[in-house]
Amino acid sequence: MCCRPQVRLQVQNVDKPLYRGTFHCFQSIVRQESTLHTSHLSSHIHMKCPHYLSPCLQMLGLYKGIGSPMMGLTFINAIVFGVQGNAMRNLERDTPLNQFLAGAAAGAIQCVICCPMELAKTRMQMQGTGEKKSKKKMYKNSLDCLVRIYKKEGFKGINRGMVTTLMRETPGFGVYFLAYDMLTRSLGCEPEDPYMIPKLLFAGGMSGIASWLSTYPVDVIKSRLQADGVGGVNKYNSIMDCVKQSLQKEGYRVFTRGLTSTLLRAFPVNATTFATVTLFLMYMRQGEDCSIQNSEPQPVQLQPLQQQTQPTSM
């Protein structure tokens, strides 16, 4: 699911809040901004099959802005896989510090794609906030969003929020890979273990949660900076100005806005990611001279991290 409640809760006006919490935000998006209100095709289908298609079509309102993550995800994965694997090989020794450094390097480099992708996602998700009836939208899709921003603001415009993205992704990916490495070691994940897959799912999900918890306040500021100017008025002059204004108006609780929806998404997404990557690498290495366990100088139960793994920040 494209995490719209997260962005909406992070950037909503505290003076006139639209949402009381995560669940209320979900409800509002589904009721007010579903495709049933905006799509002729959806309306036609709804008239034909109102009983069992209506809930499904309404849920599509939660997926606004998903085009941008889908466009960039393949490239992000490729970058993270390659950078993290090569970094571990160059560092040679498999230590917790090297796991963190390799993950941090991967996180920093993928920001080149991640930042414009999340800018488009944020702008798309901010369209139609609280609208019950269809109105003409500024952006048709994620690509159109980036093209319009580039024409208006140039290269700097499509990289709005790059500094905060780097501040989030670099340590976030480091914590992510480090947490997964430590959890798989402590859980004793081995190919012959009948509970290997549940252990991988748990390790991946908890690693995703640890990563988000370590950098979430930065994500709040990033979202606010990228959403700034959507209504035609820029509220923030810089990162520090955004932090200062946010603290003055909302206090320290501002840095946890949308955290619940983020963590609800983080566990299943990252659990699936790590389990899939690990099992895929095991399958691809069948028949090779070295197994996953002894592919590094120091034997470790399951170490896809040293080769290629990735978390997703969507």
Contacts in CASP RR format, 6 or more apart in sequence:
PFRMAT RR
TARGET T0000
AUTHOR 0000-0000-0000
METHOD contacts of the structure
MODEL  1
MCCRPQVRLQVQNVDKPLYRGTFHCFQSIVRQESTLHTSHLSSHIHMKCP
HYLSPCLQMLGLYKGIGSPMMGLTFINAIVFGVQGNAMRNLERDTPLNQF
LAGAAAGAIQCVICCPMELAKTRMQMQGTGEKKSKKKMYKNSLDCLVRIY
KKEGFKGINRGMVTTLMRETPGFGVYFLAYDMLTRSLGCEPEDPYMIPKL
LFAGGMSGIASWLSTYPVDVIKSRLQADGVGGVNKYNSIMDCVKQSLQKE
GYRVFTRGLTSTLLRAFPVNATTFATVTLFLMYMRQGEDCSIQNSEPQPV
QLQPLQQQTQPTSM
1 62 0 8 1.000
1 63 0 8 1.000
1 265 0 8 1.000
2 62 0 8 1.000
2 63 0 8 1.000
2 64 0 8 1.000
2 65 0 8 1.000
2 66 0 8 1.000
2 67 0 8 1.000
2 69 0 8 1.000
2 121 0 8 1.000
2 125 0 8 1.000
2 314 0 8 1.000
3 261 0 8 1.000
3 262 0 8 1.000
3 265 0 8 1.000
3 314 0 8 1.000
4 25 0 8 1.000
4 29 0 8 1.000
4 61 0 8 1.000
4 62 0 8 1.000
4 63 0 8 1.000
4 64 0 8 1.000
4 65 0 8 1.000
4 125 0 8 1.000
5 19 0 8 1.000
5 22 0 8 1.000
5 25 0 8 1.000
5 26 0 8 1.000
5 29 0 8 1.000
5 258 0 8 1.000
5 261 0 8 1.000
6 223 0 8 1.000
6 258 0 8 1.000
6 261 0 8 1.000
6 262 0 8 1.000
6 265 0 8 1.000
7 121 0 8 1.000
7 122 0 8 1.000
7 125 0 8 1.000
7 126 0 8 1.000
7 223 0 8 1.000
7 227 0 8 1.000
8 18 0 8 1.000
8 19 0 8 1.000
8 25 0 8 1.000
8 29 0 8 1.000
8 125 0 8 1.000
8 126 0 8 1.000
8 129 0 8 1.000
9 19 0 8 1.000
9 21 0 8 1.000
9 22 0 8 1.000
9 25 0 8 1.000
9 257 0 8 1.000
9 258 0 8 1.000
9 261 0 8 1.000
10 219 0 8 1.000
10 220 0 8 1.000
10 223 0 8 1.000
10 224 0 8 1.000
10 257 0 8 1.000
10 258 0 8 1.000
11 122 0 8 1.000
11 126 0 8 1.000
11 223 0 8 1.000
11 224 0 8 1.000
11 227 0 8 1.000
12 18 0 8 1.000
12 19 0 8 1.000
12 129 0 8 1.000
12 257 0 8 1.000
14 249 0 8 1.000
14 250 0 8 1.000
14 254 0 8 1.000
15 249 0 8 1.000
18 28 0 8 1.000
18 129 0 8 1.000
18 130 0 8 1.000
19 25 0 8 1.000
19 28 0 8 1.000
21 260 0 8 1.000
22 258 0 8 1.000
22 260 0 8 1.000
22 261 0 8 1.000
22 264 0 8 1.000
25 261 0 8 1.000
26 62 0 8 1.000
26 261 0 8 1.000
28 130 0 8 1.000
29 61 0 8 1.000
29 62 0 8 1.000
30 58 0 8 1.000
30 59 0 8 1.000
30 61 0 8 1.000
30 62 0 8 1.000
31 58 0 8 1.000
32 130 0 8 1.000
32 131 0 8 1.000
32 132 0 8 1.000
33 61 0 8 1.000
33 64 0 8 1.000
33 128 0 8 1.000
33 130 0 8 1.000
33 131 0 8 1.000
34 42 0 8 1.000
34 57 0 8 1.000
34 58 0 8 1.000
34 59 0 8 1.000
34 60 0 8 1.000
34 61 0 8 1.000
35 42 0 8 1.000
35 57 0 8 1.000
35 58 0 8 1.000
35 60 0 8 1.000
35 61 0 8 1.000
36 42 0 8 1.000
36 43 0 8 1.000
36 46 0 8 1.000
36 54 0 8 1.000
36 57 0 8 1.000
36 58 0 8 1.000
37 132 0 8 1.000
37 133 0 8 1.000
37 134 0 8 1.000
38 134 0 8 1.000
42 57 0 8 1.000
42 60 0 8 1.000
45 53 0 8 1.000
45 57 0 8 1.000
46 53 0 8 1.000
46 54 0 8 1.000
46 57 0 8 1.000
64 124 0 8 1.000
64 125 0 8 1.000
64 127 0 8 1.000
65 120 0 8 1.000
65 121 0 8 1.000
65 124 0 8 1.000
65 125 0 8 1.000
65 142 0 8 1.000
66 121 0 8 1.000
67 121 0 8 1.000
67 124 0 8 1.000
67 141 0 8 1.000
67 142 0 8 1.000
68 117 0 8 1.000
68 118 0 8 1.000
68 120 0 8 1.000
68 121 0 8 1.000
68 124 0 8 1.000
68 142 0 8 1.000
68 145 0 8 1.000
68 146 0 8 1.000
69 117 0 8 1.000
69 121 0 8 1.000
69 314 0 8 1.000
71 117 0 8 1.000
71 142 0 8 1.000
71 143 0 8 1.000
72 113 0 8 1.000
72 117 0 8 1.000
73 312 0 8 1.000
73 314 0 8 1.000
75 113 0 8 1.000
76 110 0 8 1.000
76 113 0 8 1.000
76 114 0 8 1.000
76 117 0 8 1.000
76 310 0 8 1.000
76 312 0 8 1.000
77 310 0 8 1.000
79 106 0 8 1.000
79 109 0 8 1.000
79 110 0 8 1.000
79 112 0 8 1.000
79 113 0 8 1.000
80 106 0 8 1.000
80 107 0 8 1.000
80 109 0 8 1.000
80 110 0 8 1.000
80 173 0 8 1.000
80 308 0 8 1.000
80 309 0 8 1.000
80 310 0 8 1.000
80 311 0 8 1.000
81 308 0 8 1.000
81 309 0 8 1.000
81 310 0 8 1.000
82 106 0 8 1.000
82 308 0 8 1.000
83 102 0 8 1.000
83 103 0 8 1.000
83 105 0 8 1.000
83 106 0 8 1.000
83 107 0 8 1.000
83 109 0 8 1.000
83 110 0 8 1.000
84 102 0 8 1.000
84 103 0 8 1.000
84 105 0 8 1.000
84 106 0 8 1.000
84 177 0 8 1.000
84 305 0 8 1.000
84 308 0 8 1.000
84 309 0 8 1.000
84 310 0 8 1.000
85 102 0 8 1.000
85 306 0 8 1.000
85 307 0 8 1.000
85 308 0 8 1.000
87 101 0 8 1.000
87 102 0 8 1.000
87 103 0 8 1.000
87 105 0 8 1.000
87 106 0 8 1.000
88 94 0 8 1.000
88 98 0 8 1.000
88 99 0 8 1.000
88 102 0 8 1.000
88 296 0 8 1.000
88 305 0 8 1.000
88 306 0 8 1.000
88 307 0 8 1.000
89 306 0 8 1.000
91 98 0 8 1.000
91 101 0 8 1.000
91 102 0 8 1.000
92 297 0 8 1.000
93 297 0 8 1.000
93 298 0 8 1.000
94 296 0 8 1.000
94 297 0 8 1.000
94 298 0 8 1.000
94 300 0 8 1.000
94 303 0 8 1.000
94 306 0 8 1.000
96 178 0 8 1.000
96 181 0 8 1.000
96 182 0 8 1.000
99 174 0 8 1.000
99 177 0 8 1.000
99 178 0 8 1.000
99 181 0 8 1.000
99 305 0 8 1.000
100 174 0 8 1.000
100 175 0 8 1.000
100 177 0 8 1.000
100 178 0 8 1.000
101 174 0 8 1.000
102 174 0 8 1.000
102 177 0 8 1.000
102 305 0 8 1.000
102 306 0 8 1.000
103 173 0 8 1.000
103 174 0 8 1.000
103 176 0 8 1.000
103 177 0 8 1.000
103 178 0 8 1.000
104 170 0 8 1.000
104 171 0 8 1.000
104 172 0 8 1.000
104 173 0 8 1.000
104 174 0 8 1.000
106 173 0 8 1.000
106 177 0 8 1.000
106 310 0 8 1.000
107 169 0 8 1.000
107 170 0 8 1.000
107 172 0 8 1.000
107 173 0 8 1.000
107 174 0 8 1.000
108 166 0 8 1.000
108 169 0 8 1.000
108 170 0 8 1.000
108 173 0 8 1.000
110 169 0 8 1.000
111 162 0 8 1.000
111 165 0 8 1.000
111 166 0 8 1.000
111 169 0 8 1.000
111 170 0 8 1.000
114 165 0 8 1.000
114 169 0 8 1.000
114 313 0 8 1.000
115 159 0 8 1.000
115 160 0 8 1.000
115 161 0 8 1.000
115 162 0 8 1.000
115 165 0 8 1.000
116 146 0 8 1.000
116 158 0 8 1.000
116 159 0 8 1.000
117 142 0 8 1.000
118 165 0 8 1.000
118 222 0 8 1.000
118 226 0 8 1.000
118 313 0 8 1.000
118 314 0 8 1.000
119 146 0 8 1.000
119 149 0 8 1.000
119 157 0 8 1.000
119 158 0 8 1.000
119 159 0 8 1.000
119 160 0 8 1.000
119 161 0 8 1.000
119 226 0 8 1.000
120 142 0 8 1.000
120 143 0 8 1.000
120 145 0 8 1.000
120 146 0 8 1.000
120 149 0 8 1.000
121 142 0 8 1.000
121 314 0 8 1.000
122 223 0 8 1.000
122 226 0 8 1.000
122 227 0 8 1.000
123 139 0 8 1.000
123 145 0 8 1.000
123 149 0 8 1.000
123 226 0 8 1.000
123 227 0 8 1.000
123 230 0 8 1.000
124 139 0 8 1.000
124 141 0 8 1.000
124 142 0 8 1.000
124 145 0 8 1.000
126 227 0 8 1.000
126 230 0 8 1.000
127 137 0 8 1.000
127 138 0 8 1.000
127 139 0 8 1.000
128 135 0 8 1.000
128 137 0 8 1.000
138 148 0 8 1.000
139 145 0 8 1.000
139 148 0 8 1.000
146 158 0 8 1.000
149 157 0 8 1.000
149 158 0 8 1.000
149 160 0 8 1.000
150 157 0 8 1.000
150 158 0 8 1.000
153 160 0 8 1.000
160 225 0 8 1.000
160 226 0 8 1.000
161 222 0 8 1.000
161 225 0 8 1.000
161 226 0 8 1.000
163 239 0 8 1.000
164 218 0 8 1.000
164 221 0 8 1.000
164 222 0 8 1.000
164 225 0 8 1.000
164 239 0 8 1.000
165 222 0 8 1.000
167 215 0 8 1.000
167 218 0 8 1.000
167 222 0 8 1.000
168 215 0 8 1.000
168 218 0 8 1.000
168 219 0 8 1.000
168 222 0 8 1.000
168 313 0 8 1.000
169 215 0 8 1.000
169 313 0 8 1.000
171 214 0 8 1.000
171 215 0 8 1.000
172 211 0 8 1.000
172 214 0 8 1.000
172 215 0 8 1.000
173 211 0 8 1.000
173 311 0 8 1.000
174 211 0 8 1.000
175 210 0 8 1.000
175 211 0 8 1.000
175 214 0 8 1.000
175 215 0 8 1.000
176 207 0 8 1.000
176 208 0 8 1.000
176 210 0 8 1.000
176 211 0 8 1.000
176 270 0 8 1.000
176 311 0 8 1.000
177 207 0 8 1.000
177 305 0 8 1.000
177 309 0 8 1.000
179 206 0 8 1.000
179 207 0 8 1.000
179 208 0 8 1.000
179 210 0 8 1.000
179 211 0 8 1.000
180 203 0 8 1.000
180 204 0 8 1.000
180 207 0 8 1.000
180 274 0 8 1.000
180 305 0 8 1.000
180 309 0 8 1.000
181 300 0 8 1.000
181 303 0 8 1.000
181 305 0 8 1.000
183 202 0 8 1.000
183 203 0 8 1.000
183 204 0 8 1.000
183 206 0 8 1.000
183 207 0 8 1.000
184 199 0 8 1.000
184 200 0 8 1.000
184 203 0 8 1.000
184 300 0 8 1.000
184 301 0 8 1.000
184 302 0 8 1.000
184 303 0 8 1.000
185 300 0 8 1.000
185 301 0 8 1.000
187 199 0 8 1.000
187 202 0 8 1.000
187 203 0 8 1.000
187 301 0 8 1.000
188 199 0 8 1.000
188 301 0 8 1.000
189 196 0 8 1.000
189 199 0 8 1.000
189 200 0 8 1.000
189 203 0 8 1.000
189 301 0 8 1.000
189 302 0 8 1.000
190 196 0 8 1.000
190 293 0 8 1.000
190 301 0 8 1.000
190 302 0 8 1.000
191 282 0 8 1.000
191 291 0 8 1.000
191 292 0 8 1.000
191 293 0 8 1.000
191 302 0 8 1.000
193 199 0 8 1.000
196 302 0 8 1.000
197 275 0 8 1.000
197 279 0 8 1.000
200 271 0 8 1.000
200 274 0 8 1.000
200 275 0 8 1.000
200 278 0 8 1.000
200 279 0 8 1.000
200 302 0 8 1.000
201 271 0 8 1.000
201 272 0 8 1.000
201 274 0 8 1.000
201 275 0 8 1.000
202 271 0 8 1.000
203 274 0 8 1.000
204 270 0 8 1.000
204 271 0 8 1.000
204 273 0 8 1.000
204 274 0 8 1.000
204 275 0 8 1.000
205 266 0 8 1.000
205 267 0 8 1.000
205 268 0 8 1.000
205 269 0 8 1.000
205 270 0 8 1.000
205 271 0 8 1.000
205 274 0 8 1.000
206 267 0 8 1.000
207 270 0 8 1.000
207 274 0 8 1.000
207 311 0 8 1.000
208 266 0 8 1.000
208 267 0 8 1.000
208 269 0 8 1.000
208 270 0 8 1.000
208 311 0 8 1.000
209 263 0 8 1.000
209 266 0 8 1.000
209 267 0 8 1.000
209 270 0 8 1.000
211 266 0 8 1.000
211 270 0 8 1.000
211 311 0 8 1.000
212 219 0 8 1.000
212 259 0 8 1.000
212 262 0 8 1.000
212 263 0 8 1.000
212 266 0 8 1.000
213 263 0 8 1.000
216 255 0 8 1.000
216 256 0 8 1.000
216 259 0 8 1.000
216 262 0 8 1.000
217 255 0 8 1.000
217 256 0 8 1.000
219 262 0 8 1.000
220 246 0 8 1.000
220 254 0 8 1.000
220 255 0 8 1.000
220 256 0 8 1.000
220 257 0 8 1.000
221 239 0 8 1.000
221 242 0 8 1.000
221 243 0 8 1.000
221 246 0 8 1.000
224 236 0 8 1.000
224 242 0 8 1.000
224 246 0 8 1.000
225 236 0 8 1.000
225 239 0 8 1.000
225 242 0 8 1.000
228 234 0 8 1.000
228 235 0 8 1.000
228 236 0 8 1.000
228 242 0 8 1.000
229 235 0 8 1.000
235 242 0 8 1.000
235 245 0 8 1.000
236 242 0 8 1.000
236 245 0 8 1.000
246 254 0 8 1.000
247 254 0 8 1.000
250 257 0 8 1.000
269 312 0 8 1.000
269 314 0 8 1.000
270 311 0 8 1.000
270 312 0 8 1.000
273 309 0 8 1.000
273 310 0 8 1.000
273 311 0 8 1.000
273 312 0 8 1.000
274 304 0 8 1.000
274 309 0 8 1.000
277 304 0 8 1.000
277 308 0 8 1.000
277 309 0 8 1.000
277 310 0 8 1.000
278 302 0 8 1.000
278 304 0 8 1.000
278 309 0 8 1.000
281 292 0 8 1.000
281 304 0 8 1.000
281 307 0 8 1.000
281 308 0 8 1.000
282 292 0 8 1.000
282 302 0 8 1.000
285 291 0 8 1.000
285 292 0 8 1.000
285 295 0 8 1.000
292 302 0 8 1.000
292 303 0 8 1.000
292 304 0 8 1.000
293 299 0 8 1.000
293 300 0 8 1.000
293 301 0 8 1.000
293 302 0 8 1.000
293 303 0 8 1.000
295 303 0 8 1.000
295 306 0 8 1.000
295 307 0 8 1.000
296 303 0 8 1.000
296 306 0 8 1.000
300 306 0 8 1.000
END
